[in-house]
Amino acid sequence: MWHEIWLGSRILPVMRAVRGFLPAIIGVVVVTSVEGVAGVFYLQEVAGSAVLYALLLSAWAVGSLVGVAVTGRHSFRMGAVQSILVGGILVSVAILVEGLVPSALVIAVAFIGGGIGNAIHNVGVRNLVYEVVPREQQAQVWSVVGALFSAAAAVGNFFGTPGLIGSARSLIVWAGAAGVVLTLVTILITGLTRGNQNFRGPPRRLPPEG
């Protein structure tokens, strides 16, 4: 156990390099987790049928596929930080629109945009780790990131339970609004251009293993 704690402490210098963007990264996970639970109840009411409900859910998947195709093109020039923040905004706005406009058609369009943003955000997180972490330490960093994601998802699932602190629709609205505000604040604090430039160049080296 102590050896694992020591290994974890060795990646703290690298994690400090990305901590300015962790609220936006973790916030997207919490927001989508809240929607994932509350949306089950809310979207069924909006859809009115199992078929339309399934189509609404597939809209997000379609958007994700489009996002994967876009980010996989050589013409995609968005940097890691830009991808994280732009993707986070798209995801949060999509969830906010879902809660504010109870229309299946509007939600379907918003979900396509949200899926695209989700893919862009994920690519940004991946690229950010690859840019600041030396290859031999990436597995350790990914384990920490994975643990943070799991904890954030658990928090989102808990607070996304309808009736706990509000109705399903109100939870979705608040989650989307919180995601938008959090991402915008991160943009204001770090700056898209300045933040992206900070992650150009060789990865930082961590202390060698003892």
Order of alpha helices (4+ residues) and beta strands (2+ residues): alpha-alpha-alpha-alpha-alpha-alpha-alpha-alpha-alpha
